[in-house]
């Protein structure tokens, strides 16, 4: 195992495997991950996350999976997820080009 501290890139890469259970796409590709901060030499991670809607029934599951994925990275001891509601999630703006194409969204 590496002694190199975890980076924001490492966290985003790990979060790329977390899927929104209703949509079946990565929370990163959907644009739900608004930001990642890494503190204390890689031991603490803060994920700024939004959901597809404030009433998203899968919210608790997505938050738990986010914490789990980031917490499995080497050296990470504490993961916090902060929900962010502004700006509101908009798939036409936030989703990757691949997802927009799959969902039939063109600007």
N, C-alpha and C positions, 0 to 999 in steps of 0.2 A: 504494500500500500504506500501511497505517496505521502510525503510530509508537507507538500505544497498546500497552502490554505485554499479552501473552496472559493471560487469566484462567482460573480453574478452570472457569467456565461455557463458555468457548471450547473447552477441552480436552474436556469432557463432550459438547459438541455434535459435535465431530469424531469422538469415539469412538462416537457413535450410528450411524455408518456402518460400524462394524466388526461383522461377523456371526460368530456361532458357526457354523462350517461344517456341523456335524452337525445342529443344530437349525434353522438358517436365520433366527435372530432376532438383533437387535442385542445386543451384550454389555451395553449400558446398560439396555435394556429387560428383559433377563434378570436384572439385578441383580448381574452379575459384577463391575462396577466398584464397589469398596468406598470409594474415595476418590481425590481428585486434589489434589496439592500443586504449587504453582508458586513457584519461587524465582528469585533473581538477576534481578529485573525482567523476568520472563517468558522468560528464556533456558533455564531448567532446569525439567523437569517430572518429577514422580514419580507414577506411577499405582499405586494399591493395587488388585490384581486377584485374584479367586478364579476357580476353574474349576468346572465342574459336578461334577467328582470329581478327586481327586489323581492318578488314572491316566488322565485325559482324553487320548486319543490326539491330539487337535487342539491341545493346550496350546501347543506350540512355534509353531504357525501363528497362534494367537490372540495370543500375546505379540508375535510379529513384526508382525502387523497393527496392534496397539495402538501399538507404538513408531513404526511408519510413519505412522499417522494423526496422532498427536500431534506428531511431528517435522516434518510438513508445514506446521504452523501458522507464520505469519510471526514471525520472531524466535527461535523455539525452536532451540536448538543441541544440547541434550542431553536424552534421554528415558530414564528408568529405569522398569522395571516390577517391583514387589515383589509376589510371590505371598503371599496371605493365606489361611489355612485355617480360621481361627476368626472368627466362627461359620461352620460348614459351610453351603454353599449349599443352600437349600431353595426350590424354585420356588413353593411355596405362600406363602412369606413374601417372597421377594426379587423375583420376576418382577412385571412391570407387570400391571395389571388386564386389559389387552387380551390379553396373552399367556396369562394364567390362563384367560380366557374361551375363547381359541382352542384351548387344550390341554384344555379341559373341567374345569378345577379351580375348584371353588367351596368356600368355607369354610363 
